[in-house]
Amino acid sequence: MTRLSSFGRPVRFYLCLAALPIYAQTLYGPDTPEEGSVEAIARFVTDPLFTNPWVACVPASATVISPPRYLKHIVGAPGELSCG
């Protein structure tokens, strides 16, 4: 093995590793919120400090049933238990 080829392997590896985030950004788009979830969550949050954009909606999915459809209420709604 020559010195040049032993140097090229790590360089190629790190170039491929650096390209992964670029590939992931083009592969997946942003989540689309389920209809009514943003308003329902905002109604039950007592202080804006308790939420952020990552948890401010329930993402819509064609293949996975959403918690509001399964439980018949938003998780964390006052007076509703989600287990038991």
C-alpha positions in Angstrom: 0.0 0.0 0.0 1.4 3.3 -1.0 1.4 6.4 1.3 -0.9 8.2 -1.1 -3.6 5.5 -1.1 -3.5 5.2 2.7 -4.0 8.9 3.0 -6.9 8.9 0.5 -9.0 6.4 2.4 -9.7 8.6 5.4 -10.2 11.6 3.2 -12.9 9.8 1.1 -14.5 8.5 4.3 -14.8 12.0 5.8 -16.1 13.4 2.6 -18.8 10.8 2.5 -19.6 11.5 6.1 -19.8 15.2 5.5 -22.2 14.6 2.6 -24.8 12.7 4.7 -26.5 15.8 6.1 -27.0 17.2 2.6 -28.5 14.0 1.5 -30.8 13.8 4.5 -32.1 17.3 3.9 -33.2 16.5 0.4 -34.7 13.1 1.3 -37.2 14.3 3.9 -39.3 17.4 4.0 -40.8 19.2 6.9 -43.8 17.7 8.8 -47.2 18.9 7.9 -49.4 19.4 11.0 -52.6 17.4 11.4 -55.7 19.6 11.0 -56.7 21.3 14.3 -53.7 20.0 16.3 -51.9 23.4 16.5 -55.0 25.1 17.8 -55.8 22.3 20.3 -52.3 22.2 21.7 -52.2 26.1 22.0 -55.5 26.0 23.9 -54.2 23.6 26.6 -50.7 25.1 27.0 -50.8 27.4 30.1 -47.6 29.3 29.3 -45.7 29.7 26.0 -42.5 28.7 27.9 -43.8 25.1 28.0 -43.8 24.6 24.3 -41.6 25.1 21.2 -42.1 24.6 17.4 -41.0 20.9 17.7 -43.9 20.0 19.9 -46.5 22.6 18.8 -48.4 20.2 16.5 -49.2 16.6 15.8 -47.7 15.6 12.4 -50.1 14.2 9.8 -49.3 10.7 8.5 -51.0 8.4 6.0 -49.6 5.3 7.6 -49.5 5.9 11.4 -52.7 6.6 13.4 -52.4 9.8 15.3 -52.8 10.0 19.1 -55.9 12.3 18.9 -57.6 9.8 16.5 -56.8 6.8 18.7 -57.3 8.4 22.1 -60.1 10.8 21.0 -58.3 13.7 22.7 -55.0 15.6 22.6 -52.4 14.1 24.9 -52.1 16.3 28.0 -55.6 17.7 27.8 -57.0 18.7 31.2 -59.2 16.0 32.8 -58.1 13.3 30.3 -55.9 10.3 31.1 -54.0 8.7 28.2 -53.2 5.4 30.0 -55.1 2.8 31.8 
